Amino acid sequence: MNRKLYLLFAFIAFFAVKAEAQFEVSAELRPRFEMNNGYSGVPTDQTEPTYIVSQRSRLNFGLNNEKYRLYVSLQDVRVWGNDNIANGTSVLMNTGSSGLHQVWAEFDIFKNSRIRVGRQELKYDDQRLLAGRNWNQYAQTYDAFLYSYKRENWQFDVALSYNNDGTGAFGVNDFNVDPINRRLRTLNFIYLKNQITDEFSLSMLNLLTGYQKDKTSSTTYLMATQGFFGEYKKNAFTGKFNAYYQYGKSQTGVDVSAYMLTAEVDYKARKVSIGAGIDVLSGQDASNTNTDYQQKYHAFDVFYGVRYARYGNMNHYLTPASTLNGGLIDIYPKLAYHFNPMSTFSVQYHFFSLATKVADPVVNNAFLEGSLGGELDVIYSHKFTKEILLSAGISVYNTNDTFAKIKNVSTTKIETPVWGWLMLTFKPSLFVSSK
């Protein structure tokens, strides 16, 4: 820990004593070994597997008072050996690996109401649109203003954000970095949830996102995503659904008309959990020659929502472009066996297919449709204590010719994608003071 961290620790601890607040220090260490021969990429007979170890290290400070809260999370993410200060006799450090994961202050302003300002995690419902994306070693946070109201069975949240790239002087209002592709200028939402009964809850999310037209323009294209998430829980049964519609302008200024529909059920009987689900993300039908249809963009975008563990652990379907804007249908049965409360073995299979026809990138005037193959994901996890978790997984993708063409790989040279990993998560509490 360097001098700056010591000073930060001392300042927060001193402030906690003076403010008669509870002060807590915690940490996280998460090294992960990976054998990659197909994660987010497609192997061929000309490629070889890669082996890496990445590590997330966090030091967290929390201050809790009756009227306000402060949270600071320092983070360092690196690949072992990937240091830019090194020579032939020593490896010292990576100057670009450390940063602030979260820094926010929260204040109680009225009865049942609070505001939170700063860099924070925003996770709602099953995280298909607003997610922490925790599998990524960096994880996802948002610079935002959040107002939240909770009373009895109701929750009402409003969030506002406006982003710049920070490459120029303060006051320069631009995104002047390449590529600006998929960098949101603004992300805002209204969220309303009601626990209608003990078993059933229904929430509504209205998301407004904006992309800057280009680096030299002040024009921002706004897109709205509106819909519902429902969840039913009773005894061993759980059911969930999403229904969302997108409209407004795409990142390139084209009118949008797209949708997402999902349904998922789970049932736990003693030590066995079984379930199944289906996701449908609309796409652009290249075979539809209707002028009005082609003048609109029909591929649904999940923006900063979760991908990993939703559309296969191997992350082959990240953006609409991942299927040449053909959308995605994902049908996934799953099974888990709980040896005891500390150990779980799970298996999930994804049947992927295009939601619409796309132009064949190899054959002129031809279209691709139907199956994209399937992915098998196997995970085992064991919790030694509440602070120590060991988990491991392996994924295998069963490809076909359509998948190969979509991924721009020769159908005669493609190899079976395989990816395996082993990860340790250690999250100790270092210090907790009394108020």
Summary of the structure (lengths in Angstrom):
residues: 435
radius of gyration: 23.5
end to end distance: 26.2
largest distance: 73.4
contacts: 1295
relative contact order: 0.13
helix: 7%
strand: 54%
